[in-house]
Amino acid sequence: MDQVVAVVLGGGRGSRLFPLTHERAKPAVPLFGKYRLIDITLSNCINSGINRVFVLTQFLSASLHRHIMMTYKFDSFSRGFVEILAAEQTESGQEWFMGTADAVRSTLHHIRHFASRETLILSGDHLYRMDYSKMVTHHRDSEAKLTIAAYLVNREDASRMGLMRVDDEGTILEFVEKPKDPDVIERFRAPDAMCRSVGLDPNDGWYLASMGVYVFDSEVLKDSLQSTDNDFGSQIIPKLLGKVKITSFLFHGYWADIGTIPAFYEANIQATQSNPPFPLYSPQQPIFTHMRSLAPARIIRSAIRDSLVAEGTDLHGAIISDSVIGVRSIIRPGATLKEVVMMGADYYEEENPKYINIHAPDHVPLGIGRNVTMEHCIIDKNARIGDGVIVRRQPEGKNFDGDNYYIRDGITVIPKGAKIPPGTVI
């Protein structure tokens, strides 16, 4: 794997995850109380023995840069690195990245400085645990020039994905990006044998979808980016079909695109279950993140059921169920949280005394106040929830923009740094 370079696409504007992306790039969104989305992909790289990684960034990338620099440090005897490549103006171009392929093209002169046999292209906002070395080995054994990681999806999800039609050997014969025509979609039904190989009934209707994970021969990648095409899925890959051998690599594990508020919320809440679809602990494939010197969670006279509670948390007289409680969360007496994703805080209030007037009449302390009731919601970092606030479960599918809160598909989202005055009812 020392002949492989990985390129992680840092994401676009992340509008589907708004307001969580109002002040940060999508890969920097906190996850499971203590991680960031980018940690999933970077941990997969490290666990796969691939330690030369570039992260391409563009929008609202300050917190993402800070997290990567503080977390992914290799020792001086290693050739490994995680290097950030931000969009930049040059003599040959002064535009932002115009798509996935354009992002790689614009930074290729940096990437190719480190000679590699293959280039692994990854997304920074998907949830899965994968050994990329197996995919690279498959790529080499099949003598392909491009290998695409594939995942079986149902009919409902097929129109949102890039679909592939393959032969019995897994060689890709046809590729289409996000088709809408039912007749076209039907043409991409996965082979019965492939469905059975992963324990799925072919009669249920399964389709072979691209995960957005690509292994390119580095020279083929360079040649394919000589055009002005800006996107891998809709432009680069279809034009390579018939010119070079392209094969698929079927992934058997859990995989999810959590780029929307409902998908993100569901993934977090599922992690609190006794048998979550994506286990957070794997001894051979741990998830790495920034190491914090925080005290253990302090839980006093509280009742907690089926929840994740991160370090540095202080719960006093609270009732918590089916929730994720992030780092440095402060929850005060009488608070009841059900199905809540609380991301915690970047600091304790006493760490920034000169910026906060605790004696101001409208001051609301960091965290959750007394006698608060919250259900089915996301609380972003550094939020201040006043005493007596009530956030009720909203009707499914409801969307609304309120004063310091948003409702997306029935999920109430309190944005980063928001202040909800005491007694507010949502």
C-alpha positions as CSV (number, residue, x, y, z in Angstrom):
1,M,0.0,0.0,0.0
2,D,3.0,2.3,0.1
3,Q,2.5,2.7,-3.7
4,V,-1.0,4.2,-3.2
5,V,-1.9,7.8,-2.6
6,A,-5.4,8.6,-1.3
7,V,-7.3,11.8,-2.2
8,V,-10.3,12.7,0.0
9,L,-12.9,15.1,-1.5
10,G,-13.8,17.5,1.3
11,G,-17.3,18.2,-0.1
12,G,-19.1,21.1,-1.6
13,R,-21.4,23.5,0.2
14,G,-23.2,20.7,2.1
15,S,-26.6,22.5,1.6
16,R,-28.5,19.3,2.4
17,L,-27.0,19.3,5.9
18,F,-27.9,22.9,6.6
19,P,-27.9,24.4,9.3
20,L,-25.1,22.0,10.5
21,T,-23.0,23.3,7.6
22,H,-23.8,27.0,8.2
23,E,-20.3,27.6,9.8
24,R,-18.4,24.5,8.8
25,A,-17.6,22.1,5.9
26,K,-19.7,18.9,5.8
27,P,-16.7,16.6,6.7
28,A,-16.2,18.7,9.8
29,V,-19.7,18.0,11.2
30,P,-19.5,16.3,14.7
31,L,-20.6,12.7,14.8
32,F,-21.5,10.3,17.6
33,G,-20.6,12.8,20.3
34,K,-16.8,12.8,19.8
35,Y,-15.8,12.4,16.2
36,R,-16.0,14.3,13.0
37,L,-17.4,12.9,9.7
38,I,-13.9,13.1,8.1
39,D,-12.6,10.8,10.8
40,I,-14.4,7.8,9.2
41,T,-12.6,8.1,5.9
42,L,-9.2,8.9,7.3
43,S,-9.4,6.1,9.8
44,N,-10.3,3.7,7.0
45,C,-7.1,4.9,5.2
46,I,-4.9,4.4,8.2
47,N,-6.4,1.0,9.0
48,S,-5.8,-0.1,5.4
49,G,-2.1,0.8,5.5
50,I,-2.6,3.8,3.3
51,N,-0.9,6.7,5.0
52,R,-0.2,9.2,2.2
53,V,-3.5,11.2,2.1
54,F,-4.5,14.5,0.6
55,V,-7.7,16.2,1.7
56,L,-9.2,18.7,-0.8
57,T,-11.2,21.5,0.8
58,Q,-13.0,24.6,-0.3
59,F,-16.0,25.8,1.6
60,L,-15.9,26.9,5.3
61,S,-12.9,24.8,5.9
62,A,-11.2,26.5,8.9
63,S,-12.6,24.0,11.6
64,L,-11.8,21.1,9.3
65,H,-8.2,22.2,8.8
66,R,-7.8,22.7,12.5
67,H,-9.2,19.3,13.3
68,I,-7.0,17.5,10.8
69,M,-3.8,19.3,11.9
70,M,-4.4,18.6,15.6
71,T,-5.3,14.9,15.0
72,Y,-3.4,13.3,12.2
73,K,0.3,13.6,13.0
74,F,2.7,10.8,11.9
75,D,6.1,10.4,13.6
76,S,9.3,11.7,12.0
77,F,10.3,8.1,10.9
78,S,7.2,7.6,8.9
79,R,6.6,8.6,5.3
80,G,2.9,9.1,6.1
81,F,1.0,12.4,6.1
82,V,-2.4,13.9,5.9
83,E,-2.0,17.1,3.9
84,I,-4.7,19.7,3.2
85,L,-5.0,21.1,-0.3
86,A,-7.3,24.1,-0.4
87,A,-8.8,25.6,-3.5
88,E,-6.3,28.2,-4.8
89,Q,-6.0,30.8,-7.5
90,T,-3.1,30.2,-10.0
91,E,-1.9,31.8,-13.2
92,S,-3.8,29.1,-15.1
93,G,-7.1,29.4,-13.2
94,Q,-8.9,31.5,-10.7
95,E,-12.1,29.5,-10.3
96,W,-13.4,27.5,-7.4
97,F,-13.5,23.7,-7.7
98,M,-16.3,23.0,-10.3
99,G,-16.9,19.4,-9.4
100,T,-15.2,16.2,-8.1
101,A,-12.9,15.7,-11.1
102,D,-12.1,19.4,-11.4
103,A,-11.0,19.4,-7.7
104,V,-8.5,16.5,-8.4
105,R,-7.4,18.1,-11.7
106,S,-6.7,21.5,-10.0
107,T,-4.5,19.9,-7.3
108,L,-3.0,17.1,-9.4
109,H,0.4,18.8,-9.6
110,H,0.7,18.6,-5.8
111,I,-0.6,15.0,-5.7
112,R,1.7,13.7,-8.4
113,H,4.7,15.1,-6.6
114,F,4.5,11.8,-4.6
115,A,4.9,9.0,-7.1
116,S,2.2,6.4,-6.9
117,R,1.1,3.3,-8.8
118,E,-2.6,3.9,-7.9
119,T,-4.6,6.9,-6.7
120,L,-7.6,6.2,-4.4
121,I,-10.4,8.7,-4.7
122,L,-12.7,9.0,-1.6
123,S,-15.6,11.0,-0.2
124,G,-15.2,12.7,3.2
125,D,-18.9,12.4,4.2
126,H,-19.9,8.7,4.1
127,L,-20.3,6.3,7.0
128,Y,-18.7,2.9,6.5
129,R,-15.8,0.8,7.6
130,M,-13.8,-0.6,4.7
131,D,-10.3,-2.1,4.1
132,Y,-9.2,-0.3,1.0
133,S,-6.2,-2.6,0.6
134,K,-8.6,-5.4,-0.4
135,M,-10.0,-3.2,-3.1
136,V,-6.5,-2.2,-4.4
137,T,-5.5,-5.9,-4.4
138,H,-8.7,-6.7,-6.4
139,H,-7.8,-3.9,-8.8
140,R,-4.4,-5.2,-9.4
141,D,-5.4,-8.9,-9.7
142,S,-8.1,-8.0,-12.3
143,E,-5.6,-5.9,-14.3
144,A,-8.2,-3.1,-14.4
145,K,-7.3,0.6,-15.0
146,L,-10.2,1.8,-12.8
147,T,-12.1,0.0,-10.1
148,I,-15.3,1.3,-8.6
149,A,-16.6,0.2,-5.1
150,A,-20.1,-1.1,-5.5
151,Y,-23.0,-1.5,-3.1
152,L,-26.4,-3.1,-3.6
153,V,-29.3,-0.7,-3.1
154,N,-33.1,-1.0,-3.4
155,R,-35.3,0.6,-6.1
156,E,-36.1,3.6,-3.9
157,D,-32.5,4.6,-3.6
158,A,-31.4,3.7,-7.1
159,S,-32.4,7.0,-8.7
160,R,-30.1,8.9,-6.4
161,M,-27.0,6.9,-7.2
162,G,-24.6,6.1,-10.0
163,L,-25.7,2.7,-11.3
164,M,-23.5,0.0,-13.0
165,R,-24.2,-2.9,-15.3
166,V,-21.6,-5.7,-15.0
167,D,-20.8,-9.0,-16.6
168,D,-20.2,-12.3,-14.7
169,E,-16.6,-11.3,-13.9
170,G,-17.6,-7.9,-12.4
171,T,-16.4,-5.9,-15.4
172,I,-18.5,-2.8,-15.8
173,L,-20.3,-2.6,-19.2
174,E,-22.4,0.4,-18.6
175,F,-22.6,3.3,-16.1
176,V,-25.2,6.0,-15.6
177,E,-25.4,8.7,-13.0
178,K,-28.6,9.2,-11.1
179,P,-31.1,8.0,-13.7
180,K,-34.8,9.0,-13.5
181,D,-36.3,7.0,-16.3
182,P,-37.8,3.8,-14.8
183,D,-36.9,1.8,-17.9
184,V,-33.3,2.9,-17.6
185,I,-33.1,2.0,-14.0
186,E,-34.6,-1.4,-14.6
187,R,-31.8,-2.2,-17.0
188,F,-29.3,-1.9,-14.1
189,R,-30.8,-4.6,-11.9
190,A,-27.9,-6.6,-10.2
191,P,-27.3,-10.2,-11.3
192,D,-29.1,-12.8,-9.2
193,A,-25.8,-14.5,-8.2
194,M,-24.4,-11.2,-6.9
195,C,-27.5,-10.7,-4.8
196,R,-27.4,-14.2,-3.4
197,S,-23.6,-13.8,-2.6
198,V,-24.5,-11.2,0.1
199,G,-27.6,-12.9,1.3
200,L,-30.2,-10.8,-0.6
201,D,-33.3,-12.1,-2.4
202,P,-32.9,-11.2,-6.2
203,N,-36.7,-10.9,-6.4
204,D,-36.7,-7.9,-4.1
205,G,-35.1,-5.9,-6.8
206,W,-31.5,-4.8,-6.2
207,Y,-29.3,-2.4,-8.1
208,L,-25.5,-2.1,-8.2
209,A,-24.6,1.4,-7.2
210,S,-21.4,3.3,-7.0
211,M,-20.1,4.3,-3.5
212,G,-18.0,7.1,-4.9
213,V,-14.9,5.2,-4.0
214,Y,-12.5,4.8,-7.0
215,V,-9.1,3.2,-7.5
216,F,-7.4,4.7,-10.6
217,D,-4.1,3.7,-12.2
218,S,-2.3,7.0,-11.6
219,E,-1.4,7.5,-15.2
220,V,-4.9,6.7,-16.4
221,L,-6.2,9.3,-13.9
222,K,-3.8,11.9,-15.2
223,D,-4.8,11.2,-18.8
224,S,-8.6,11.3,-18.1
225,L,-8.2,14.7,-16.5
226,Q,-6.7,16.3,-19.6
227,S,-10.3,17.2,-20.7
228,T,-12.5,19.9,-19.2
229,D,-14.9,17.4,-17.7
230,N,-15.7,18.4,-14.1
231,D,-17.4,15.3,-12.6
232,F,-16.3,11.7,-12.2
233,G,-19.7,10.1,-12.1
234,S,-21.5,11.9,-14.9
235,Q,-18.6,12.6,-17.3
236,I,-15.2,11.0,-16.7
237,I,-16.3,7.4,-16.0
238,P,-18.8,7.1,-18.9
239,K,-16.2,8.3,-21.3
240,L,-13.6,5.8,-20.1
241,L,-16.0,2.9,-20.7
242,G,-14.8,0.9,-23.7
243,K,-11.4,2.5,-23.7
244,V,-9.9,0.9,-20.6
245,K,-10.9,-2.0,-18.4
246,I,-13.2,-0.9,-15.5
247,T,-14.2,-3.3,-12.9
248,S,-16.4,-3.3,-9.8
249,F,-15.6,-4.2,-6.2
250,L,-18.6,-5.4,-4.3
251,F,-18.7,-4.1,-0.7
252,H,-20.6,-6.3,1.8
253,G,-20.7,-4.2,4.9
254,Y,-22.7,-1.2,6.2
255,W,-22.5,1.9,4.1
256,A,-24.6,5.1,4.3
257,D,-24.6,8.6,2.7
258,I,-25.4,10.7,5.7
259,G,-25.4,14.0,3.8
260,T,-29.0,14.9,4.8
261,I,-30.5,15.9,8.1
262,P,-32.7,12.8,8.4
263,A,-29.9,10.4,7.4
264,F,-27.4,12.1,9.8
265,Y,-29.9,12.0,12.6
266,E,-30.9,8.4,12.1
267,A,-27.3,7.2,12.0
268,N,-26.5,8.9,15.3
269,I,-29.7,7.5,17.0
270,Q,-29.0,4.0,15.6
271,A,-25.6,4.1,17.3
272,T,-27.4,4.0,20.7
273,Q,-29.0,0.7,20.0
274,S,-27.9,-2.5,21.6
275,N,-26.9,-3.9,18.2
276,P,-26.2,-0.9,16.0
277,P,-25.8,-1.4,12.2
278,F,-22.5,0.5,12.4
279,P,-20.7,-0.5,15.6
280,L,-18.4,2.2,16.8
281,Y,-15.9,-0.2,18.3
282,S,-13.8,-2.5,16.2
283,P,-10.4,-3.7,17.6
284,Q,-8.9,-4.2,14.2
285,Q,-10.4,-1.0,12.6
286,P,-10.7,1.7,15.3
287,I,-12.0,5.2,14.5
288,F,-9.3,7.8,15.2
289,T,-10.0,11.4,16.3
290,H,-8.6,14.3,18.3
291,M,-7.4,13.2,21.7
292,R,-8.8,15.4,24.4
293,S,-7.5,15.6,28.0
294,L,-11.0,15.8,29.5
295,A,-12.3,14.3,32.7
296,P,-14.6,11.3,32.6
297,A,-18.3,12.0,32.2
298,R,-19.8,13.0,35.6
299,I,-23.3,11.7,36.2
300,I,-25.1,12.7,39.4
301,R,-28.6,11.5,40.4
302,S,-29.5,11.0,36.7
303,A,-31.3,8.2,34.8
304,I,-29.8,7.2,31.4
305,R,-31.1,4.5,29.1
306,D,-29.7,3.4,25.6
307,S,-27.5,6.5,25.1
308,L,-23.9,7.5,24.3
309,V,-22.3,9.9,26.7
310,A,-18.9,11.4,25.8
311,E,-16.1,12.5,28.0
312,G,-16.1,15.9,29.8
313,T,-19.9,15.7,30.2
314,D,-21.7,16.9,33.4
315,L,-25.2,15.5,34.0
316,H,-27.0,16.5,37.2
317,G,-30.5,15.3,37.9
318,A,-31.3,14.6,34.2
319,I,-33.3,11.9,32.5
320,I,-31.7,10.8,29.2
321,S,-33.0,8.1,26.8
322,D,-32.0,7.1,23.2
323,S,-29.7,10.0,22.8
324,V,-26.1,11.0,22.0
325,I,-24.5,13.4,24.5
326,G,-21.4,15.0,23.1
327,V,-18.1,16.2,24.7
328,R,-18.4,18.9,27.4
329,S,-22.2,18.8,27.5
330,I,-23.7,20.4,30.5
331,I,-27.2,19.2,31.4
332,R,-28.9,20.7,34.5
333,P,-31.4,19.3,37.0
334,G,-34.9,18.5,35.8
335,A,-33.9,18.2,32.1
336,T,-35.5,15.4,30.1
337,L,-34.0,14.4,26.7
338,K,-35.4,11.8,24.4
339,E,-34.0,10.9,21.0
340,V,-31.7,13.9,21.1
341,V,-28.3,14.3,19.3
342,M,-26.4,16.8,21.4
343,M,-23.0,17.7,20.0
344,G,-21.6,19.3,23.1
345,A,-19.3,22.2,23.3
346,D,-15.8,23.4,22.2
347,Y,-15.1,24.8,25.6
348,Y,-16.4,25.2,29.1
349,E,-18.0,28.6,29.9
350,E,-15.3,29.4,32.6
351,E,-12.6,29.1,29.9
352,N,-13.9,32.3,28.1
353,P,-14.9,34.6,31.0
354,K,-13.9,37.9,29.4
355,Y,-16.2,37.3,26.4
356,I,-19.3,36.4,28.6
357,N,-21.2,38.6,31.0
358,I,-22.8,36.1,33.3
359,H,-24.6,38.9,35.1
360,A,-26.4,40.2,32.0
361,P,-30.2,40.0,32.4
362,D,-30.5,38.0,29.2
363,H,-27.5,35.6,29.9
364,V,-28.2,31.9,29.2
365,P,-25.5,29.5,30.4
366,L,-23.8,27.1,28.0
367,G,-25.6,23.8,27.8
368,I,-29.1,22.8,28.8
369,G,-30.9,24.6,31.6
370,R,-33.2,23.4,34.4
371,N,-36.5,21.7,33.7
372,V,-36.0,21.5,30.0
373,T,-37.8,19.0,27.9
374,M,-36.4,18.1,24.4
375,E,-37.4,15.4,22.0
376,H,-36.4,14.3,18.5
377,C,-33.9,17.1,17.8
378,I,-30.3,17.9,17.1
379,I,-28.4,20.4,19.3
380,D,-25.3,21.7,17.6
381,K,-22.2,22.8,19.5
382,N,-22.0,25.7,22.0
383,A,-25.8,26.0,22.1
384,R,-27.5,27.7,25.1
385,I,-30.9,26.3,26.1
386,G,-32.6,28.4,28.8
387,D,-34.6,27.1,31.8
388,G,-38.0,25.7,31.1
389,V,-37.5,25.4,27.3
390,I,-39.8,22.7,25.6
391,V,-39.0,21.2,22.2
392,R,-41.7,18.9,21.2
393,R,-41.6,16.1,18.5
394,Q,-42.6,17.7,15.2
395,P,-44.8,16.1,12.5
396,E,-42.9,14.0,10.0
397,G,-42.0,15.9,6.9
398,K,-42.4,19.4,8.5
399,N,-40.0,22.1,7.4
400,F,-39.8,25.5,9.1
401,D,-37.2,28.2,9.7
402,G,-37.7,29.8,13.2
403,D,-35.9,32.2,15.4
404,N,-32.6,30.4,16.3
405,Y,-34.0,27.0,15.3
406,Y,-34.9,25.1,12.1
407,I,-37.1,22.1,11.4
408,R,-36.1,19.7,8.7
409,D,-38.3,16.7,7.9
410,G,-39.8,16.8,11.4
411,I,-36.4,17.1,13.1
412,T,-35.8,20.2,15.1
413,V,-32.2,21.6,14.7
414,I,-30.7,24.1,17.1
415,P,-27.7,25.6,15.2
416,K,-24.2,26.1,16.5
417,G,-23.9,28.9,19.1
418,A,-27.7,29.5,19.2
419,K,-29.4,30.8,22.3
420,I,-33.0,29.7,23.1
421,P,-34.5,32.1,25.8
422,P,-36.0,30.6,29.0
423,G,-39.6,29.4,28.6
424,T,-39.5,29.0,24.8
425,V,-41.8,26.4,23.4
426,I,-41.1,24.9,20.0
